[in-house]
Amino acid sequence: MDHAAEAHMTDLMTITRFVLNEQSKHPESRGDFSILLSHIVLGCKFVCAAVNKAGLAKLIGLAGETNVQGEEQKKLDVLSNDVFVKALVSSGRTSILVSEEDEEATFVDPALRGRYCVVFDPLDGSSNIDCGVSIGTIFGIYMMKANEEPHLEDVLQPGKNMLAAGYCMYGSSCTFVLSTGTGVNGFTLDPSLGEFIMTHPDIKIPKKGKIYSVNEGNAKNWDTPTAKYVERCKYPQDGSSPKSLRYIGSMVADVHRTLLYGGIFMYPADKKSPSGKLRVLYEVFPMSFLMEQAGGQAFTGKERALDLVPKKIHERSPIFLGSYDDVEEIKVLYAAEEKKA
């Protein structure tokens, strides 16, 4: 037996070990951030288990049925939201939570209050669950501006102020992608161990990709720069091979593929949605943070995505993110259009 290979297989970098290693680089750290991340990871494991059962919902009473205690079971997205709210509050490290599922921000009780604000979409793409498409959880973490009473302004910060961001994708495997501001790392859940194991260390997006990802069903409503860019993807002016179109319709899945293979993901503003469709705080910002940390770019059509300052917790924005050169190309088209105006 190759003992060196065996030793390598047993020397697993779990997400817990990774976070503790990162914590050790900051002697002043009190461990609060590590505890918060561990609660997010626990929430992801719970939701992963629920997603895996969802196809059997009508058989086992997961949704729309009544359990043995006589309690009505909740739909998966509502269940996921409850799981994350409870996990984050019970960590004792959060002050404000903003969820896609809740109209108002949640202010944590003073007895359980901490220094961090968490913005999250508990189950992005949940409308795709019945057809087995990959869906996921997206999150971003801010530090409170001051150690006083929490205010909504603590979460209405530009994305560049985020301390960490990530997503967990529930698909053929359960994948957790995380950045704490020093690069991007990917972990895959090993069901036999119940642990996330590092499988994608130091992810770097290719400088230029061969894939573009956009809902072409909205093409008639696009602005000129978006329409021109997609035309160039199909019919390159330099005679090179055209890009391939890949669009799943689940942001986590589309962005995950873009992060690993390169290319560009776009959800532009159009005549139907002049302010864009994706939410700034818990969709645009976390994914833009990850893209920049992996060497890519994120652009709103007007500015760097992470420079945007949101005015409302559910504000929307257009977004173009992915490989550096691909995003640069669409930035040039928008700049040219602005000069004409």
Helices and strands as residue ranges (DSSP letters): H 3-10, H 15-24, H 32-53, G 54-56, H 57-60, H 76-90, E 94-99, E 106-107, G 110-112, E 113-124, G 126-131, E 135-143, G 152-154, G 159-161, E 164-170, E 174-179, E 185-190, E 195-200, E 211-213, G 216-221, H 224-234, E 244-245, H 251-261, E 264-267, E 278-279, I 280-284, H 285-293, E 297-299, G 305-307, E 316-317, E 319-322, H 324-340
